Amino acid sequence: MMATRKVRRKTAPGPSSAGPSKPVRRGHPLVDQLRFTRSEWLRGLKGVSEDAGARHFGQMNSIGWIVGHLAWQEQRYLLHRPQGVMLREDIQRDFTTGGPMSTPSLAETLAAWRSITKATEPFLDQLTTKKLLVDLPLNGKRSGQTQGSAIRRMTYHYWFHIGEILAIRQMIGAKRLPEYVGAIEAQAPYRPER
């Protein structure tokens, strides 16, 4: 008989391994994944200075601009298009896809991102599978994109930019960066839709 041994998996450093964790808000499974992704986004930004947030490498945008860009998408997909709410005109104007390169303050764009994401929470809390299948209008017309597809696109967009931010931080010489997805099993485990 062959002996077996128990192998312990190392937990990636993250919010759940830093002590007691706050209660995990449970919404629709797609919303849980977005919220987990936001927490990983913040983990990737932890320790970025204002100077580091302003660095450009070739055609890459600065971290400050990337943060503003994700604030733009949050506002667009969760406030403006579905609810007609435009919390920050400056974010809408300055951080659209394909916009000109700029070097905004990381502190200012992160504050805008926090304000916008906080404003999206009541909307996210009420989403159901039926509501996620509703067309997300664009300029008052049907777009062919559902609310659920928009949230999925935004979630993947975050992961794209998390990688970009970590690459920029590596080029700057930052150490002890997150190396792997955090505690998804504890914070946003797979569960079927209700």
NORLIN-V990067 format. One record per residue. N is the residue number from 0. RES is the residue in three letters. PSI is psi in degrees with one decimal (999 if undefined). Layout:
n=N res=RES psi=PSI
n=N res=RES psi=PSI
This chain:
n=0 res=MET psi=131.2
n=1 res=MET psi=135.5
n=2 res=ALA psi=144.1
n=3 res=THR psi=152.5
n=4 res=ARG psi=148.2
n=5 res=LYS psi=128.5
n=6 res=VAL psi=126.7
n=7 res=ARG psi=130.7
n=8 res=ARG psi=130.3
n=9 res=LYS psi=135.0
n=10 res=THR psi=132.7
n=11 res=ALA psi=142.9
n=12 res=PRO psi=138.7
n=13 res=GLY psi=-175.8
n=14 res=PRO psi=-36.2
n=15 res=SER psi=-19.9
n=16 res=SER psi=4.3
n=17 res=ALA psi=21.4
n=18 res=GLY psi=-162.4
n=19 res=PRO psi=134.9
n=20 res=SER psi=154.0
n=21 res=LYS psi=158.0
n=22 res=PRO psi=139.5
n=23 res=VAL psi=125.4
n=24 res=ARG psi=132.4
n=25 res=ARG psi=119.9
n=26 res=GLY psi=-153.3
n=27 res=HIS psi=144.8
n=28 res=PRO psi=-35.3
n=29 res=LEU psi=-37.9
n=30 res=VAL psi=-39.5
n=31 res=ASP psi=-42.0
n=32 res=GLN psi=-39.6
n=33 res=LEU psi=-45.7
n=34 res=ARG psi=-40.0
n=35 res=PHE psi=-43.1
n=36 res=THR psi=-41.1
n=37 res=ARG psi=-39.9
n=38 res=SER psi=-35.6
n=39 res=GLU psi=-36.3
n=40 res=TRP psi=-48.4
n=41 res=LEU psi=-35.5
n=42 res=ARG psi=-38.9
n=43 res=GLY psi=-24.6
n=44 res=LEU psi=-12.7
n=45 res=LYS psi=127.1
n=46 res=GLY psi=0.7
n=47 res=VAL psi=122.9
n=48 res=SER psi=166.6
n=49 res=GLU psi=-40.4
n=50 res=ASP psi=-45.2
n=51 res=ALA psi=-35.3
n=52 res=GLY psi=-13.1
n=53 res=ALA psi=-2.0
n=54 res=ARG psi=142.2
n=55 res=HIS psi=143.0
n=56 res=PHE psi=109.4
n=57 res=GLY psi=-128.7
n=58 res=GLN psi=1.2
n=59 res=MET psi=139.1
n=60 res=ASN psi=160.9
n=61 res=SER psi=160.5
n=62 res=ILE psi=-39.2
n=63 res=GLY psi=-41.7
n=64 res=TRP psi=-41.3
n=65 res=ILE psi=-41.2
n=66 res=VAL psi=-44.4
n=67 res=GLY psi=-36.5
n=68 res=HIS psi=-40.8
n=69 res=LEU psi=-31.1
n=70 res=ALA psi=-39.6
n=71 res=TRP psi=-46.4
n=72 res=GLN psi=-39.0
n=73 res=GLU psi=-48.5
n=74 res=GLN psi=-43.1
n=75 res=ARG psi=-47.9
n=76 res=TYR psi=-24.6
n=77 res=LEU psi=-17.1
n=78 res=LEU psi=-60.6
n=79 res=HIS psi=-56.2
n=80 res=ARG psi=-45.9
n=81 res=PRO psi=-24.4
n=82 res=GLN psi=-8.3
n=83 res=GLY psi=19.1
n=84 res=VAL psi=124.4
n=85 res=MET psi=93.2
n=86 res=LEU psi=-41.1
n=87 res=ARG psi=99.0
n=88 res=GLU psi=-36.6
n=89 res=ASP psi=-37.5
n=90 res=ILE psi=-43.7
n=91 res=GLN psi=-41.5
n=92 res=ARG psi=-41.7
n=93 res=ASP psi=-11.0
n=94 res=PHE psi=22.3
n=95 res=THR psi=156.1
n=96 res=THR psi=132.7
n=97 res=GLY psi=3.7
n=98 res=GLY psi=165.4
n=99 res=PRO psi=150.4
n=100 res=MET psi=137.1
n=101 res=SER psi=172.9
n=102 res=THR psi=76.5
n=103 res=PRO psi=164.1
n=104 res=SER psi=128.9
n=105 res=LEU psi=-43.4
n=106 res=ALA psi=-40.7
n=107 res=GLU psi=-42.7
n=108 res=THR psi=-33.9
n=109 res=LEU psi=-37.2
n=110 res=ALA psi=-40.4
n=111 res=ALA psi=-44.0
n=112 res=TRP psi=-45.3
n=113 res=ARG psi=-41.5
n=114 res=SER psi=-44.5
n=115 res=ILE psi=-47.5
n=116 res=THR psi=-34.8
n=117 res=LYS psi=-40.5
n=118 res=ALA psi=-22.3
n=119 res=THR psi=-17.9
n=120 res=GLU psi=-46.2
n=121 res=PRO psi=-37.4
n=122 res=PHE psi=-46.1
n=123 res=LEU psi=-39.4
n=124 res=ASP psi=-30.2
n=125 res=GLN psi=0.4
n=126 res=LEU psi=136.6
n=127 res=THR psi=170.6
n=128 res=THR psi=-43.4
n=129 res=LYS psi=-43.5
n=130 res=LYS psi=-29.6
n=131 res=LEU psi=-17.4
n=132 res=LEU psi=-2.8
n=133 res=VAL psi=141.0
n=134 res=ASP psi=137.0
n=135 res=LEU psi=105.5
n=136 res=PRO psi=151.5
n=137 res=LEU psi=118.5
n=138 res=ASN psi=39.8
n=139 res=GLY psi=4.0
n=140 res=LYS psi=158.2
n=141 res=ARG psi=140.4
n=142 res=SER psi=-20.5
n=143 res=GLY psi=3.1
n=144 res=GLN psi=126.0
n=145 res=THR psi=163.9
n=146 res=GLN psi=-40.2
n=147 res=GLY psi=-42.8
n=148 res=SER psi=-37.3
n=149 res=ALA psi=-42.3
n=150 res=ILE psi=-40.6
n=151 res=ARG psi=-44.2
n=152 res=ARG psi=-44.8
n=153 res=MET psi=-40.5
n=154 res=THR psi=-46.9
n=155 res=TYR psi=-34.8
n=156 res=HIS psi=-41.4
n=157 res=TYR psi=-48.2
n=158 res=TRP psi=-37.5
n=159 res=PHE psi=-48.3
n=160 res=HIS psi=-26.1
n=161 res=ILE psi=-45.7
n=162 res=GLY psi=-41.6
n=163 res=GLU psi=-43.7
n=164 res=ILE psi=-43.4
n=165 res=LEU psi=-34.0
n=166 res=ALA psi=-44.2
n=167 res=ILE psi=-44.8
n=168 res=ARG psi=-37.0
n=169 res=GLN psi=-41.5
n=170 res=MET psi=-30.6
n=171 res=ILE psi=-23.0
n=172 res=GLY psi=15.0
n=173 res=ALA psi=147.1
n=174 res=LYS psi=164.7
n=175 res=ARG psi=47.9
n=176 res=LEU psi=155.3
n=177 res=PRO psi=137.4
n=178 res=GLU psi=-13.3
n=179 res=TYR psi=160.4
n=180 res=VAL psi=137.5
n=181 res=GLY psi=-153.4
n=182 res=ALA psi=62.1
n=183 res=ILE psi=-34.8
n=184 res=GLU psi=-32.2
n=185 res=ALA psi=-36.0
n=186 res=GLN psi=-31.6
n=187 res=ALA psi=59.1
n=188 res=PRO psi=159.7
n=189 res=TYR psi=136.8
n=190 res=ARG psi=146.1
n=191 res=PRO psi=156.8
n=192 res=GLU psi=150.2
n=193 res=ARG psi=999
